[in-house]
Amino acid sequence: MRYARYIFGLLYVLAGLAKAFPDIENVPQTLRTAAFNNTGTILEPISRWLADYGGVVTVIVGVALFASGVSYLFDRLVMAAAVGQLAMIACFIAILAKTTPEIVAIDLPFAIVAILLIRDKLQKRRAPATPPTAKQDDLRQRASAVTQNR
């Protein structure tokens, strides 16, 4: 899981940086196209709002992607980053599915890795930190014997 975290962390950092270069990905134009394609759907109001503030959305998404990547790379706040990425991916797919249907295939591996990271972190939390040593077991037995003799 560590290698997946590093690879996807690097990909998130690069994606966050790419948002600053419209030649690589023109987010405001993509949002305008999505708003047009979502006309008459339940997503029209939010699509229009996102398109109206495309520059701000680009900065927010770029910073979120970059921060998530750094979080993955340095193994800090990975749970928060993974949950945030799942929410962001769900929003991306909902808003952009009509405009860019391939977004599902592109974002699916990122969602799978986020889910696996969350599962991995939860399993590590539930596992005992260290198995009890023989000395600790001996102390527990003596303590229970003392309480039973009272």
C-alpha positions as MATLAB code, in Angstrom:
seq = 'MRYARYIFGLLYVLAGLAKAFPDIENVPQTLRTAAFNNTGTILEPISRWLADYGGVVTVIVGVALFASGVSYLFDRLVMAAAVGQLAMIACFIAILAKTTPEIVAIDLPFAIVAILLIRDKLQKRRAPATPPTAKQDDLRQRASAVTQNR';
ca = [
       0.000    0.000    0.000;
       2.954    2.288    0.633;
       3.980    2.295   -3.040;
       0.441    3.085   -4.183;
       0.361    5.941   -1.674;
       3.626    7.328   -3.072;
       2.598    6.955   -6.714;
      -0.835    8.486   -6.264;
       0.588   11.161   -3.973;
       2.951   12.196   -6.753;
       0.112   12.120   -9.284;
      -2.000   14.362   -7.045;
       0.870   16.835   -6.636;
       1.364   16.948  -10.401;
      -2.378   17.322  -11.026;
      -2.526   20.189   -8.534;
       0.373   21.929  -10.252;
      -1.157   21.307  -13.689;
      -4.253   23.300  -12.722;
      -2.097   26.435  -12.870;
      -1.388   25.898  -16.576;
      -4.434   26.319  -18.859;
      -2.490   24.769  -21.747;
      -2.477   21.472  -19.831;
      -6.025   21.656  -18.489;
      -8.345   24.617  -18.924;
     -10.622   24.143  -15.921;
     -12.810   27.242  -16.468;
     -13.526   26.140  -20.069;
     -14.303   22.605  -18.908;
     -16.700   24.002  -16.303;
     -18.428   26.194  -18.905;
     -18.872   23.182  -21.168;
     -20.196   21.136  -18.253;
     -22.669   23.895  -17.369;
     -23.942   23.897  -20.942;
     -24.230   20.089  -21.023;
     -25.987   19.986  -17.640;
     -28.677   22.457  -18.738;
     -32.107   21.132  -17.798;
     -30.769   18.678  -15.226;
     -30.722   18.788  -11.457;
     -27.031   19.728  -11.719;
     -27.670   22.896  -13.727;
     -27.576   25.394  -10.814;
     -24.334   24.098   -9.323;
     -22.780   23.680  -12.776;
     -23.598   27.271  -13.660;
     -22.237   28.531  -10.341;
     -18.986   26.598  -10.804;
     -18.673   27.927  -14.364;
     -19.249   31.510  -13.168;
     -16.383   31.165  -10.677;
     -14.084   28.977  -12.771;
     -10.902   30.791  -11.748;
     -11.601   30.427   -8.044;
     -12.627   26.788   -8.501;
      -9.355   26.147  -10.341;
      -7.321   27.524   -7.440;
      -9.310   25.607   -4.816;
      -9.103   22.323   -6.715;
      -5.408   22.825   -7.482;
      -4.553   23.502   -3.850;
      -6.699   20.572   -2.663;
      -5.041   18.178   -5.101;
      -1.559   19.411   -4.234;
      -2.233   19.204   -0.479;
      -3.676   15.702   -0.828;
      -0.598   14.626   -2.742;
       1.715   16.000   -0.074;
      -0.393   14.279    2.576;
      -0.108   10.960    0.762;
       3.649   11.373    0.211;
       4.483   12.221    3.820;
       1.845    9.950    5.401;
       0.246   12.791    7.357;
      -3.521   13.304    7.593;
      -4.005   10.564    4.997;
      -7.509    9.729    6.274;
      -8.668   13.325    5.837;
      -7.033   13.569    2.419;
      -8.536   10.286    1.228;
     -12.042   11.167    2.431;
     -11.744   14.595    0.816;
     -10.558   13.039   -2.419;
     -13.490   10.628   -2.471;
     -15.884   13.558   -2.071;
     -14.074   15.539   -4.767;
     -14.043   12.588   -7.166;
     -17.768   12.034   -6.650;
     -18.416   15.707   -7.440;
     -16.132   15.628  -10.496;
     -17.911   12.586  -11.873;
     -21.382   13.998  -11.209;
     -20.650   17.391  -12.794;
     -18.420   16.295  -15.671;
     -19.844   12.899  -16.712;
     -21.839   14.337  -19.638;
     -18.960   16.521  -20.813;
     -16.112   14.074  -20.271;
     -17.425   10.507  -19.917;
     -13.883    9.134  -19.621;
     -13.596   10.865  -16.237;
     -15.099    7.768  -14.641;
     -12.262    5.580  -15.938;
      -9.662    8.218  -15.062;
     -10.887    8.838  -11.509;
     -11.807    5.249  -10.613;
      -8.218    4.160   -9.754;
      -7.830    7.256   -7.546;
     -11.068    6.403   -5.726;
      -9.999    2.785   -5.261;
      -6.645    3.833   -3.793;
      -8.387    6.296   -1.451;
     -10.734    3.559   -0.238;
      -7.826    1.151    0.255;
      -5.848    3.785    2.174;
      -8.804    4.437    4.457;
      -9.229    0.699    5.049;
      -5.497    0.311    5.709;
      -5.449    3.170    8.230;
      -8.552    1.843   10.015;
      -7.057   -1.642   10.277;
      -3.835   -0.225   11.714;
      -5.846    1.718   14.297;
      -7.705   -1.381   15.419;
      -4.624   -3.593   15.656;
      -2.891   -3.699   19.031;
       0.233   -1.573   19.048;
       2.493   -4.216   20.594;
       1.788   -7.680   21.873;
       2.013   -7.966   25.632;
       5.359   -9.187   26.876;
       5.873  -12.026   29.307;
       6.679   -9.520   32.055;
       3.396   -7.658   31.477;
       1.492  -10.962   31.566;
       3.214  -11.899   34.822;
       2.298   -8.536   36.371;
      -1.330   -8.947   35.294;
      -1.493  -12.421   36.822;
      -0.027  -11.186   40.107;
      -2.442   -8.259   40.211;
      -5.445  -10.506   39.639;
      -4.187  -12.962   42.269;
      -3.864  -10.160   44.807;
      -7.386   -8.911   44.120;
      -8.798  -12.445   44.344;
      -7.125  -13.088   47.734;
      -8.786  -10.074   49.361;
];
